[in-house]
Structures are given as structure tokens and as C-alpha cells.
Amino acid sequence: MTEPKTDLDWMKLALQQAQNAALKDEVPVGAVLINNNEFVASGHNQPVSSHDPSSHAEIVVLRAAGKILQNYRLPDSTLYVTLEPCPMCVGAIIHARVSRVVFAASDPKTGAAGGCFNLLTDERHNQVPEVVGGVLAEDASNLIRAFFKTKR
């Protein structure tokens, strides 16, 4: 199998991770990190199973990528995530120096890339990543909606 090369391809991998989260009764959010268009790490939400409120998909992937690349800085990387990052995750993304963030569904309640707050592109940061939203948004939104429908 050849490596995915487009935002749609990479987001499809993130959606697979989100589905893995749902199967484990976690909020279905998945993430993938690539560096120079090569796969580095993937993961999904796991705060319930890990008993760790910081185990959002983005944090899980950033931790894994840091270990794999042997660096806490991740320049020249793109983070794909199925839900707009929250303020906690934005802080980690900024500190990791991720170059680009691509997300699927917006989050009007806690999103920090324009949905509720606009922390990710605040010009006061040392480095401001490129942000692309809405890639496979409907697929990600439907997955989250279906998950919470079973909880009600």
C-alpha cells in the first residue's frame, strides 16, 4: 500500500482512529501526525480508559511522535484531527511547533481554532501554524453525533 498523500487521505486515517475510540467507548476523536508527508503516529481519545483527562487524541499523537522522532519539537509536521482542538491541545500544538493543523468538525463549545476561541492562530505566539478546517467534517460530525445518541 502506498502512503496517503492528500489531506483527505490523511483525514480518513484519523477517522479510522476516531472509530477505534468509539469502539472503546471513548468520545470518537482521532488524530494522525505526519512529518514531511510521511506517517509518524496516530491515536485516539483515551481519557476514560487511561484515567487521564489530558489523553485527548492530539496529545496522544504528539507524545508518540515526540518519542518516535526523539524530539519534543515537531517542525515540518501536520496534525490531522477529526475535531477542532480544545485550548489544552492547542497549547501542546503550539509548544511542539507543529507547522500545520487540519481538522474535520468544528467545535462551537470548546474549539480553540475559531469555533469558540481562536487561540491557535493568535499572532502573539512564537510560531503560528497554518490551519485548515472542514476536511471530512460531515463524516466526523456524524460519528460524534451517533456516539452521543447512544449515550442519551
Phi, psi and omega per residue, in radians:
M1 nan 2.382 3.113
T2 -1.485 2.686 3.120
E3 -1.143 2.457 3.007
P4 -1.063 2.645 -3.092
K5 -2.248 -0.213 -3.079
T6 -1.966 2.859 3.076
D7 -0.994 -0.690 3.122
L8 -1.089 -0.771 3.140
D9 -1.074 -0.824 -3.119
W10 -1.162 -0.664 3.132
M11 -1.166 -0.572 3.069
K12 -1.061 -0.664 3.069
L13 -1.146 -0.689 3.094
A14 -1.116 -0.675 3.098
L15 -1.129 -0.604 3.055
Q16 -1.093 -0.705 3.087
Q17 -1.128 -0.679 3.098
A18 -1.079 -0.693 3.090
Q19 -1.128 -0.648 3.062
N20 -1.057 -0.707 3.115
A21 -1.085 -0.795 -3.131
A22 -1.047 -0.698 3.126
L23 -1.095 -0.417 3.133
K24 -1.735 0.231 3.129
D25 1.100 0.564 3.030
E26 -1.841 2.669 3.058
V27 -0.968 2.213 -2.993
P28 -1.316 1.472 3.032
V29 -2.204 2.280 3.137
G30 -2.207 2.776 -3.125
A31 -2.567 2.670 3.093
V32 -2.418 2.433 3.053
L33 -2.081 2.287 3.061
I34 -2.083 2.679 3.101
N35 -2.315 2.148 -3.076
N36 0.904 0.763 3.110
N37 1.066 0.468 3.051
E38 -2.164 2.400 -3.140
F39 -1.028 2.353 3.062
V40 -2.054 -0.908 -3.050
A41 -2.733 2.745 3.038
S42 -2.481 2.816 3.126
G43 -3.056 3.138 -3.109
H44 -2.545 2.948 3.096
N45 -0.951 2.444 3.051
Q46 -2.685 0.583 3.130
P47 -1.155 -0.567 -3.123
V48 -1.207 -0.921 -3.074
S49 -1.224 -0.518 -3.123
S50 -1.629 -0.101 -3.080
H51 0.972 0.713 -3.057
D52 -2.414 1.900 -3.101
P53 -1.120 -0.267 3.128
S54 -1.578 0.030 -3.090
S55 -1.453 0.878 3.007
H56 -1.285 2.774 -3.106
A57 -0.911 -0.751 -3.107
E58 -1.091 -0.767 -3.124
I59 -1.160 -0.749 3.108
V60 -0.991 -0.789 -3.111
V61 -1.231 -0.723 3.126
L62 -1.093 -0.712 3.110
R63 -1.098 -0.808 -3.128
A64 -1.111 -0.794 -3.119
A65 -1.109 -0.708 3.103
G66 -1.020 -0.751 3.117
K67 -1.170 -0.764 -3.117
I68 -1.126 -0.790 -3.097
L69 -1.522 -0.059 3.136
Q70 0.978 0.769 3.140
N71 -2.805 2.368 3.070
Y72 -1.422 -0.211 3.032
R73 -1.663 2.374 -3.082
L74 -2.198 1.004 3.125
P75 -1.162 2.791 -3.133
D76 1.077 0.457 3.140
S77 -2.033 2.719 3.050
T78 -2.160 2.313 3.081
L79 -1.842 2.146 3.057
Y80 -1.827 2.252 -3.116
V81 -2.485 2.486 -3.014
T82 -1.391 -0.215 3.101
L83 -2.357 2.443 3.116
E84 -0.864 2.267 -3.094
P85 -1.080 2.549 3.091
C86 -1.471 3.022 3.133
P87 -1.004 -0.685 3.124
M88 -1.065 -0.823 -3.106
C89 -1.191 -0.634 3.089
V90 -1.051 -0.731 3.106
G91 -1.010 -0.778 3.128
A92 -1.165 -0.696 3.121
I93 -1.069 -0.787 3.140
I94 -1.105 -0.816 -3.123
H95 -1.134 -0.545 3.125
A96 -1.372 -0.182 -3.134
R97 1.106 0.636 3.044
V98 -1.070 2.330 -3.050
S99 -1.401 -0.512 -3.019
R100 -2.600 2.424 3.092
V101 -2.185 2.211 3.097
V102 -2.112 2.132 3.117
F103 -2.171 2.798 -3.111
A104 -1.587 -1.476 -3.038
A105 -1.487 2.444 3.018
S106 -1.317 2.712 3.096
D107 -2.208 1.696 -3.074
P108 -1.224 -0.206 -3.123
K109 -1.638 -0.695 -3.101
T110 -2.355 0.072 -3.125
G111 -1.105 2.374 -3.088
A112 -2.032 0.417 3.069
A113 -2.146 0.545 3.098
G114 2.076 -0.337 -3.108
G115 -1.206 -0.863 3.097
C116 -2.107 -0.789 3.093
F117 -2.126 2.929 3.055
N118 -2.252 1.105 -3.096
L119 -1.441 -0.535 -3.010
L120 -1.157 -0.615 -3.086
T121 -1.854 0.321 3.100
D122 -1.106 2.160 -3.064
E123 -1.167 -0.157 3.133
R124 -1.355 -0.208 3.085
H125 -1.240 2.699 3.072
N126 -1.081 -0.656 3.139
Q127 -2.387 2.340 -3.141
V128 -1.993 2.061 -3.129
P129 -1.297 2.726 2.957
E130 -1.231 2.453 -3.130
V131 -2.207 2.290 3.070
V132 -2.219 2.169 3.132
G133 -2.020 2.776 3.014
G134 1.606 0.120 3.140
V135 -1.336 1.971 -3.061
L136 1.025 0.630 -3.105
A137 -1.030 -0.729 -3.102
E138 -1.123 -0.732 3.113
D139 -1.066 -0.804 -3.132
A140 -1.159 -0.745 3.125
S141 -1.083 -0.745 3.135
N142 -1.101 -0.686 3.125
L143 -1.121 -0.763 3.132
I144 -1.181 -0.763 3.122
R145 -1.045 -0.802 3.137
A146 -1.081 -0.704 3.124
F147 -1.057 -0.872 -3.096
F148 -1.266 -0.416 3.069
K149 -1.117 -0.621 3.107
T150 -1.256 -0.336 -3.124
K151 -1.514 -0.269 -3.064
R152 -1.652 nan nan
